Amino acid sequence: IGQETQITMTSVIQRSVPEGLLTLYQAVPTGEIDLEQFETLAVDRLQVLRKIDDLKSRGRRDDEMEEQIQLAHRAKLNEDKKDIISHTILRLAYCRTDELRGWFTQQESDLFKFRLKTLSSTELLKFVAHHNLPYKPIPNDEFQSLKADFIEVLQSQWAKKQAIVQFTSGEEVFKVPFEQVPDLVAQRKVLVKGGFAYVFL
């Protein structure tokens, strides 16, 4: 094996995702990295994923997990390029069996979920728009007609008073088929009405 390993796909330099924007890993990197860097990136990401698995196995609360996962991710994968390349490496390494694929997919999904939670409302709207996701904020008249119900859901989740006061427009609510957000429905973090779940930013 030579001193460099080539990852052949779409260039990470000619990014299809703006710098700093959370990615869906649809564009994977091309270029050359040395074997030491290849191994380091793989090990760093694997440590983050194993941290997630360990926290879940110990039954930690979401808020405890979120803080530790964000710290681990920032420490090991604090650059977009590192994040994308390391994801690609493990994606290749963990495709050999159904069991490995299942474990990798679950931990990556959890990592993505916790990273998504850190986005501001503006960043989340940019993320949805950039990736052409089929979700849009509800019209303001629909928001006004359901505002009392929304506030009731927020209060049941012990939302901060300031967050409720600032909850003033439909731009802060997405309407999606309820079966697409089973975790949020189970945790009663959304308003379900007419077969749709209203998801708050």
C-alpha positions in Angstrom: 0.0 0.0 0.0 1.4 3.4 -0.9 1.8 6.4 1.5 -1.5 7.9 0.4 -5.1 6.6 0.3 -7.5 8.2 -2.2 -11.1 8.6 -1.4 -12.9 8.9 -4.8 -16.3 10.6 -4.9 -17.5 14.2 -4.8 -14.9 16.8 -3.8 -15.0 18.1 -0.2 -13.2 21.2 -1.4 -15.8 22.1 -4.0 -18.5 21.8 -1.3 -22.2 21.5 -2.2 -22.9 22.4 1.5 -21.9 25.9 2.7 -19.3 26.0 5.4 -20.7 25.4 8.9 -24.1 24.1 7.7 -25.1 20.6 9.0 -24.8 18.1 6.2 -26.8 15.0 5.2 -23.6 13.4 3.9 -24.9 13.2 0.3 -21.7 14.7 -1.0 -18.7 12.6 0.0 -15.0 13.6 -0.3 -12.5 13.0 -3.0 -8.8 13.7 -2.8 -5.8 12.1 -1.1 -5.0 11.8 2.6 -2.1 9.9 4.1 -2.7 6.6 6.0 -2.0 8.1 9.4 -4.6 10.8 8.9 -7.0 8.2 7.5 -6.6 6.1 10.6 -6.8 9.1 13.0 -10.1 10.3 11.5 -11.6 6.9 11.7 -10.6 6.4 15.3 -11.8 9.9 16.3 -15.3 9.4 14.9 -15.5 5.9 16.3 -14.8 7.2 19.7 -17.6 9.7 19.4 -20.0 7.0 18.2 -19.0 4.6 21.0 -19.5 7.5 23.5 -23.1 7.8 22.3 -23.6 4.0 22.6 -22.1 4.0 26.1 -24.3 6.9 27.3 -27.4 5.2 26.0 -26.5 1.9 27.6 -26.1 3.7 31.0 -29.6 5.2 30.6 -28.5 8.8 30.6 -31.1 11.5 30.1 -31.2 13.3 26.8 -29.9 16.6 28.3 -26.9 14.8 29.9 -26.2 13.0 26.6 -26.5 16.1 24.6 -23.9 18.0 26.5 -21.3 15.2 26.5 -21.9 14.3 22.8 -21.4 17.9 21.8 -18.2 18.1 23.8 -16.9 14.9 22.2 -17.9 16.0 18.7 -16.2 19.4 19.1 -13.1 17.8 20.5 -12.7 15.2 17.8 -14.5 16.4 14.7 -14.4 20.2 15.0 -14.0 20.9 11.3 -16.5 20.2 8.5 -13.8 18.4 6.4 -13.0 16.1 9.3 -16.6 15.4 10.0 -17.4 14.5 6.3 -14.3 12.4 5.7 -14.5 10.5 9.0 -18.2 9.7 8.3 -17.3 8.4 4.9 -14.5 6.2 6.2 -16.7 4.5 8.8 -19.6 4.2 6.4 -17.3 2.1 4.2 -15.9 0.1 7.2 -19.3 -0.7 8.7 -21.0 -1.8 5.5 -19.8 -5.4 5.7 -22.7 -7.0 7.7 -26.2 -6.1 8.7 -25.2 -5.9 12.3 -22.4 -3.5 11.7 -24.6 -1.4 9.4 -27.4 -1.3 12.0 -25.0 -0.2 14.8 -23.4 2.5 12.7 -26.7 3.8 11.4 -28.2 4.1 14.9 -25.3 5.9 16.4 -25.0 8.3 13.4 -28.7 9.0 13.6 -28.4 9.9 17.3 -25.3 12.1 16.6 -27.2 13.9 13.9 -30.2 14.3 16.2 -28.2 15.9 18.9 -26.3 18.2 16.5 -29.6 19.3 15.0 -30.8 20.3 18.4 -28.0 22.8 18.7 -29.0 24.8 15.6 -30.7 28.2 16.0 -34.1 28.8 14.4 -32.3 30.7 11.6 -29.7 27.9 11.0 -32.5 25.3 11.0 -34.4 27.2 8.4 -31.3 27.5 6.2 -30.7 23.7 6.7 -34.2 22.8 5.5 -34.0 25.2 2.6 -30.6 24.2 1.4 -31.4 20.5 1.4 -34.8 21.1 -0.3 -36.6 19.2 2.5 -40.3 19.0 2.0 -41.1 21.0 5.1 -42.3 24.6 5.4 -43.4 26.8 8.2 -47.1 27.0 8.6 -49.0 30.1 7.4 -49.5 32.8 10.1 -53.3 32.4 10.1 -53.0 28.7 10.9 -50.5 29.6 13.6 -52.9 32.1 15.2 -55.8 29.7 15.2 -53.7 27.0 17.0 -51.5 29.3 19.1 -53.3 28.4 22.4 -52.8 24.7 21.7 -49.1 25.2 20.9 -48.5 27.1 24.1 -50.2 24.4 26.1 -47.8 21.8 24.6 -44.8 24.0 25.3 -46.0 24.6 28.9 -46.4 20.8 29.4 -42.8 20.4 28.4 -41.6 23.0 31.0 -40.5 25.4 28.3 -38.9 28.5 29.6 -41.3 31.4 30.0 -39.2 33.6 27.7 -39.3 31.0 24.9 -43.1 31.0 25.2 -43.4 34.8 25.1 -41.2 34.9 22.0 -43.3 32.2 20.3 -45.1 34.6 18.0 -45.2 33.4 14.3 -45.8 30.5 12.0 -42.1 30.5 11.0 -41.4 28.7 14.2 -43.7 25.7 13.5 -43.4 23.0 10.9 -46.4 20.8 9.9 -45.5 17.2 9.0 -47.3 13.8 8.8 -47.3 12.5 12.4 -45.9 9.1 11.4 -42.6 10.9 10.4 -41.9 12.0 13.9 -42.8 9.0 16.2 -40.2 9.9 18.9 -41.6 13.4 19.3 -45.2 12.1 19.3 -44.3 9.5 22.0 -42.6 12.2 24.1 -45.6 14.5 23.6 -43.4 17.3 22.3 -45.6 18.1 19.4 -49.2 19.0 18.8 -51.0 16.3 16.8 -54.1 17.3 14.9 -55.8 16.0 11.7 -53.1 13.4 11.0 -50.3 16.0 11.2 -47.7 16.8 13.9 -46.8 20.5 14.5 -43.1 20.6 15.3 -41.7 23.6 17.1 -38.2 25.0 16.4 
